[in-house]
Amino acid sequence: MATSSDRRDDGGRSWQELAATVLLVLAALGTSWSSYQATRWNGEQAAAAGRTNAIRIEASRAQGLAEAQSQVDVATFIAWADADQRGERDLAQFYVDRFRDEFQPAFDAWLATKPLTNVDAPPTPFPMQEYQLESRDQAAKLDAKAEASAAEVRTDIQRSSNYVLTVVLYAIVLFFAGMSTRVTSPRLKWVLTVAGCLAFAGAIAWIATFPVSLAI
């Protein structure tokens, strides 16, 4: 005949087995979710990396255009300076009429400083504040945009790594819950079950702070 002590032991064992079973199920679901999210954030990272590369290509093209335009400005300015020095006014004016629109304001501002008589005047128009290249400004903006996109790539990598780490935490939960079903000591069973519950609660509390990716 079962005593009251035996009934308490059976009831405690039943509750412990139920807790361990629930813990195993929840940890398995958590592992699946974290693995899925880690994969999704790897996809987010790949997409962001593609955008970063595309932006860097555009920035490189803009920088190349800026360098080419600068070379044209330098060449026409040198040709003008040579003609002006030789006193060939018509030829000098010929080059002035063919200055690029972005170079003309800088050239006019430079002439206004009277460079032939003013020792403080810049030696050429190129250091002048008026010398602005749209392509160079665009390249700088694209470089900044590419850096922001690269930062997004690094953030996505970290998010994926965080989800992978939660998989490790769930593995610890599975270990505690699984071991609790193998030991014979009722007290040790509860110790392992409680330890698994604490590890699971910690993993859930941490994962609740993570962003979720459902579509790339």
C-alpha positions in Angstrom: 0.0 0.0 0.0 1.4 3.4 -1.0 2.2 5.7 1.8 1.7 9.5 1.8 5.4 9.9 1.4 5.4 7.7 -1.7 2.5 9.7 -3.1 4.4 13.0 -2.5 7.5 11.5 -4.2 5.4 10.4 -7.2 3.7 13.8 -7.4 7.0 15.7 -7.2 8.5 13.4 -9.9 5.5 14.0 -12.2 5.8 17.8 -11.8 9.5 17.6 -12.4 9.1 15.4 -15.5 6.4 17.8 -16.8 8.7 20.8 -16.3 11.6 19.0 -18.0 9.4 18.1 -21.0 8.1 21.6 -21.4 11.7 22.9 -21.1 12.9 20.5 -23.8 10.1 21.6 -26.1 10.7 25.3 -25.5 14.4 25.0 -25.9 14.0 23.1 -29.2 11.6 25.7 -30.5 14.0 28.5 -29.4 16.9 26.7 -31.1 14.9 26.6 -34.4 13.9 30.2 -34.1 17.5 31.5 -33.4 18.9 29.3 -36.2 16.3 30.8 -38.6 17.1 34.4 -37.5 20.8 33.8 -37.8 20.3 32.7 -41.3 18.0 35.6 -42.1 20.5 38.1 -40.7 23.2 36.5 -42.8 21.0 37.2 -45.8 20.5 40.8 -44.6 24.3 41.2 -44.3 24.8 39.8 -47.8 22.2 42.2 -49.2 23.8 45.2 -47.4 27.2 44.1 -48.6 25.9 44.1 -52.2 24.5 47.6 -51.7 27.8 48.8 -50.3 29.8 47.5 -53.2 27.4 49.2 -55.7 27.7 52.5 -53.9 31.5 52.2 -53.8 31.5 51.6 -57.6 29.4 54.7 -58.1 31.8 56.7 -55.8 34.8 55.4 -57.8 33.2 56.5 -61.0 32.4 60.0 -59.6 35.9 60.3 -58.3 37.3 59.3 -61.7 35.2 61.9 -63.4 36.3 64.6 -60.9 40.0 63.8 -61.6 39.4 63.9 -65.3 37.6 67.3 -65.1 40.5 68.6 -62.9 43.0 67.5 -65.5 41.0 69.3 -68.2 40.9 72.5 -66.0 44.7 72.3 -65.3 45.5 71.8 -69.0 43.4 74.7 -70.2 44.7 77.0 -67.5 48.3 76.1 -68.3 47.6 76.8 -72.0 46.0 80.1 -71.1 48.9 81.1 -68.9 51.4 80.3 -71.6 49.5 82.3 -74.2 49.0 85.2 -71.8 52.7 85.3 -70.9 53.6 85.4 -74.6 51.2 88.3 -75.1 48.9 86.4 -77.4 45.7 87.9 -76.2 43.4 86.4 -78.8 44.8 82.9 -78.1 44.5 83.5 -74.3 40.9 84.6 -74.8 40.3 81.5 -76.9 41.2 79.3 -73.9 39.2 81.5 -71.5 36.1 81.0 -73.7 36.6 77.3 -73.4 37.0 77.0 -69.6 34.5 74.6 -68.1 31.6 76.2 -66.3 32.8 74.9 -62.9 36.2 76.4 -63.4 35.2 79.8 -64.7 34.0 81.3 -61.3 37.3 80.2 -59.7 39.3 81.7 -62.5 37.4 85.0 -62.3 37.8 85.1 -58.5 41.5 84.4 -58.9 42.0 87.2 -61.3 40.3 89.5 -58.9 43.0 88.9 -56.4 45.5 90.4 -58.9 47.9 87.5 -58.8 50.6 89.3 -60.8 51.0 92.0 -58.2 49.6 90.6 -55.0 52.0 88.3 -53.2 49.2 87.0 -51.0 47.2 85.8 -53.9 47.0 82.0 -54.6 49.4 80.8 -57.3 46.6 79.2 -59.3 42.8 79.3 -59.2 42.5 75.7 -57.9 42.9 76.5 -54.2 40.1 79.1 -54.5 36.9 78.4 -52.6 35.0 79.0 -55.8 36.6 76.0 -57.4 33.9 73.4 -56.7 33.4 70.2 -58.7 30.0 68.6 -58.5 31.4 65.2 -59.3 33.9 65.5 -56.4 31.2 66.5 -54.0 29.1 63.5 -55.2 32.0 61.2 -54.7 32.4 62.4 -51.1 28.7 61.9 -50.5 28.8 58.4 -52.0 31.8 57.5 -49.9 29.9 58.6 -46.7 26.9 56.6 -47.9 29.1 53.6 -48.5 30.6 53.8 -45.1 27.1 54.0 -43.5 26.1 50.9 -45.5 29.3 49.1 -44.4 28.4 49.9 -40.8 25.0 48.2 -41.5 26.9 45.2 -42.8 28.9 45.0 -39.6 25.7 45.4 -37.5 24.0 42.6 -39.4 27.0 40.3 -38.8 26.9 41.0 -35.1 23.1 40.3 -35.0 23.6 37.0 -36.7 26.4 36.1 -34.3 24.2 37.0 -31.3 21.5 34.6 -32.5 24.1 31.9 -33.0 25.2 32.5 -29.4 21.6 32.0 -28.2 21.6 28.6 -29.9 24.5 27.7 -27.6 22.4 28.9 -24.6 19.5 26.7 -25.7 21.9 23.8 -26.0 22.8 24.3 -22.3 19.1 24.3 -21.5 18.7 21.1 -23.4 21.6 19.5 -21.6 20.2 20.4 -18.1 16.7 19.2 -19.0 17.9 16.0 -20.6 20.2 15.2 -17.8 17.4 15.7 -15.3 15.6 12.8 -16.9 18.6 10.5 -16.4 19.6 11.0 -12.8 17.9 9.1 -10.1 18.1 11.6 -7.2 14.9 13.6 -7.0 16.7 16.5 -5.5 19.3 16.5 -8.3 16.5 16.2 -10.9 15.0 19.5 -9.6 18.4 21.2 -9.4 19.1 20.4 -13.0 15.6 21.4 -14.0 15.8 24.7 -12.2 19.2 25.4 -13.7 17.7 24.8 -17.1 14.8 27.1 -16.4 17.2 29.9 -15.3 19.3 29.4 -18.4 16.2 29.5 -20.6 14.9 32.6 -18.9 18.2 34.3 -19.4 18.3 33.4 -23.1 14.7 34.6 -23.6 15.4 37.9 -21.7 18.4 38.5 -23.9 16.8 37.5 -27.2 13.9 39.8 -26.5 16.3 42.7 -27.1 17.2 41.5 -30.6 15.7 42.8 -33.8 13.7 40.4 -35.9 14.2 39.8 -39.7 11.2 38.4 -41.5 12.0 39.5 -45.1 15.1 40.7 -47.0 
